[in-house]
């Protein structure tokens, strides 16, 4: 009877750990989607910076603010794009470390789940012999 109660507790524990693993996997997926968005933005901003470098110093540069194009100083436009690239790069680094941390936790949960499953199987095998 005691082994039956222990088995039920192990199965409940296994279920909780599986739910935790599922949450971690959702978080990892969400972080990958955000990272993908930032990577695209980084590429776009690097392209804008290359285009700005091709222009003459006296060229007209416009910034889209809502539905209106507003004339902007070339140096200011360059500085804004560089700042945006810095910010996006920092966010990508932060996301990378977050994803790495989540993946480490995920691997740890998987190991714990495997051990629990082995424990349950050995209990069930022992019960089958009795």
N, C-alpha and C positions, 0 to 999 in steps of 0.2 A: 504494500500500500504506500509506503514511504517513497519507494522508487517511482511510483506513478505520479505522486505529487511533485517530486523533483523533476520528472520528465515534463510535466505541464509547465512548471516554472521556467525550465530551460527553453521550451517552445515559445512561451510568452516573451522571454528575453530575446530570443532569436527574432521574433516578429517586430519587437521594438527596434532592434538594431537594423533590421531590414528597412524599416520606415525611415530611420535616420540616414541610412545609405541613400535611399531614394531622394530625400531632401537635399543631400549633398550633391547628388548627380544633377538635380534641377538647378542648384546654385551654380554649378560648374557650367552647365549649358547656357544659363543666363549670362554669366561672365564672358563666355566665348562669343555670344551674340553682341554684347557691348563692345568687346575688343575688336570684333569685325567692323563695327560701325566706326570706331576711332581710327582703325587702319585705313579705311576708305577716306575719311576726312584728312588724315595725314597725307595721303597720296594727292588728294585734290589741292591741299595747301602748298605742297612742294611744287606741284605743277604751276600754281599761281605765282610762286616765288620765281620760278624759272622764266615765266612770261614777263614778270616785272623787270627781271635782269636784262631782258632783251630790249626793253624800251629805252628811248632817249630820256635824259633828265627833264626835258621840257615837255614831255608827252602828257596828255591829259589822262588822268586816272579817275574812274568813278566807282563809288561804292553803292551797292544796292541796300537801301534802308526802307523796308516795307515795299511799297509799290514805286518808290522814287529813287532815281539815280542821283547821287550827290557827288559833286566834284571833290576830289581829295588830293592832298599834297602827295607827291611821289614818295618822299622820305617817310611820311606818316603811314602810307599804305605798306611800304616795305617793312617798317617796324611792326605794324599790326600783324602781318602775315607771319613774321618770324616769331613773335610772341605766341601766336596761335599754335605754331609748330612746336614750340617749347612746351606749351601746356599739354598738347595732345601726346607728345612723347612721354611726358611725366605721367600722364594718366595711363598710358600703355604699360609703362614699367610697373605702376601700382597694380594694375589689373593682372599682369604676369605673376607678380608675387602672390596676389590673392588666389589666383587659379592654382599656383604651385602648392600653396598651403591647403587649399580645398582638396587637391588631388592626393596629397599626403594623408589627409584625414580619411579620404575615401579608401585608400589602400589599407590603412589601419583597420577601418570598419570591415573591409572584406576579409582580412585575416581573422578578426574576431568572430565573424559570422562562420567562417570555415571551421574554426576550432569548436564553436558551439554545435555546428552540424555534426562534426565527428563525435562529439560527446553524446549527442542525442542518439546517433546511430549505434554507438557502442552500448548505450543503455538499452536501446530497443533490442539489440542482438542478445544482450545478456538476459533480457526479459523473455525473449523467445525460447531460450534454452531451458528456463525454469519451468 
